[in-house]
């Protein structure tokens, strides 16, 4: 060991003597790493010498140790730049490389890890799988490899790379390559009984006439005397009626009417409350329940609860979890029973004015019901995971199957959001699902990795790799003590083969190849990130002044770059520029090319972001302790976004702190913002529910300038409750249903400015301006003028008689003071068929003060460092 240390010290002295001169005029110390290297060598030579007694290191970790020893020799602080040159080849890491503050470079002596000139260097977080044997599994020809570490519980993975692509983890239904987004899905079924369909606070109304009647067919769980709880609302006091006691009755089948009592005025027609109104004898089995108004007087009925448990109380046992209708019920005590009947789930309604809303289908967080003809007949469900889009379809989740009820075709799970009828999902990780070419299964009991190869695949001629880690490099500083990792650079490297964690966070899945934790003035440049389970780069703990520039990020399980933290710990003043990001979110869907969950003063510029399941770029402010302010988002090209989710935008901001953000969104090109959802019957909705630039949830003080947005569903821009936003000098083309959308939430939304924009569309049924009718006020907009409008189908918008603005017709819109100086004219684009939306010199938009958009600078090609 002493000899090794002496040898290393001599090598370092030699390195200093042999140091090259860097471009900055400083002497550069170079270490080399190569696949044919040896960690016992000096690492000072780019190739082994003829005697094979010296040459490059074999591992990156050995190079890191050499730099640490060099720093000790130089008195902790480096005196020359150090570059670790990696020779061409693949480096399989045994564990992530962690760099601490003491591993930092400095402004005069940065530390660089880079590919040797003109050589491809791959850093893998995986392990090659070899020793394949041919067997027959599930009646299919298979390749099988024995992995003892898996059997011993030391290794588990969810990804398998075969060549340049991932194989498919055994799933049901099978992946559909012809319809990768809409094929190969199951759809959650309604989990309750027909009379339970519906939501609380959604009542049957206008049942005030004598003879008005509602009927339900129910199944009584057991015979006995039941208490009748009624959830109702009324304001009959204004009509001189204090109580609705004895005015309505309940009957079982054709039995005697039972008066409902204890129904006093609730203060309003929407103020629902529970009341113990009667007792009734019910017999086990199917019964018809009838409610009838026998004396007149109004009330709204929400629900009935029948129970033979005298200690069960709905106010304590029924938990309404959200405005969308989800609820949870604590059951009665053991041996007792409960029958819940939602009023709007009636099988029959009689009355000339009765208003029965369509029953909603509230979800459940603990079960998924599968259609009986689709339920898989598996004997062993161990290891099963469900990949599902719960609730609204904004996110996807990966949840473990906790139990199975085959008789009821039900899977039991634990999901953070309610699973609703129509939510799409598939099941993975089950051996019996292994039935299609290119599928694989990892048997944790036997340690067998089973792969069904496509015809002609030779495992000796293709690289098959499974990940052993979820990250590759971690720059681990400590922001709480102001100890940052500094001046580390990665240049020209390829990073691949990391796994993902499940569950990984529905809204913020944040696995990543490179973690910048309290890092500053570090650089990641011209690298390639491919086939990673999560993001490429993650920043947190006040990481700042870092540059992520000119990289390629493609075929990733997550997004490109993610920033995390609260306001006090958020990343700030970072540059994310000229990166090419494509085919993101292959595993988790609530992701973005650049996702600033919180972060301020960052520049996200000149990136190309194509094919993402949700956002291109997102800036979130969740509250005063987690806000994103003064970010610049400019010159980005975002195409084919929101391919698998809805209620979303290509560029999205959240403003729940209700503060002036100072965020600037300018000169971005956005095209084809799609959106996807499903109906309760399992039908796909696409394109669906998207905007180009979405200022969500009180986003305020945002500048939206000079953007080109083409092809959305509900408009190029949406302001959801925010104030003092400026939308100016943009080109908005072809919103399918709306062009501009305002969504006022309350009195907060005022002072927004919309001027000198070009709005062009073709759909004859589309609306120009849309707003919630019940919350629209004219002061939502402080200014709306000098805009150009044009319908390419020849429709004169000034003569359209149907409402196309919140005020009604366009004439009424102008009479209300909006668009007084705006014009209706062809803007004269250069070649819109080829997505060239530059304006010809004689465009009438210039007369309104419109300024040309520098489209030549959009995307990576337009990035110039240090502008």
Secondary structure, DSSP 4 states (H G I P E B T S, - for coil): -HHHHHHHHHHHHHHHHTPEEPTTSSEEEEEEE-TT--TTS-S-SSS--TTSSS--BS-HHHHHHHHHHHHHHTTSS-SSEEEEEEPSEEEE-SS-EEEEGGG--BTTB-EEEEEPTT--EEEESEEE----EEEEETTEEEEEEE-HHHHTTS---S-EEETTEEPEE-EESPP-GGGTTTSS-EEPBP-S-GGG-B-TT--BB---STT-EEEEEEEESS-EEEEEEEEEE--GGGGT--B-TTTEEEEETTS--EE----B--SSTT--EEEEEEEEEE-SEEEEEEEEESS----EEEEEEEES-TT--HHHHEEE--TTS-EEE---STT--EEEEEGGG-SEEE-TT-B-PPPPB--BSSEEE--GGG----S--TT-EEEE--TTSSS-EEEE--EEETTTTEEE---SS-B-TT-EEEEES-GGG--STTEEEEETTTTEEEE-PPTT--TTSS-EEEES-S-SEEEE-BGGGTB-EESEEEES-EEE-B---SS--SS----EEEEEESEES-EEES-EEEEESSEEEEEETT-BS-EEES-EEEEESS-SEEE---TTT-EES-EEES-EEES--SS--S-EEEEESSEES-EEES-EEE--SSEEEEE---BTTB---S-EEES-EEEEE-SS--SEEEEEEE-TT-SB---EEES-EEEEE---EE-TTS-EE-S-SEEEEEEETT-BS-EEES-EEEEESS-SEEE-S--S-EEES-EEEEESSEEEEE---STT---EEEES-EEEE--TT-EEEEE-TTT--GGGEEEEES-EEEETT---GGG--S--BTTBSHHHHHHTTSSSS-EE----EEEGGGTEEEEPTT-GGGGGT-----GGGSSGGG--TT-
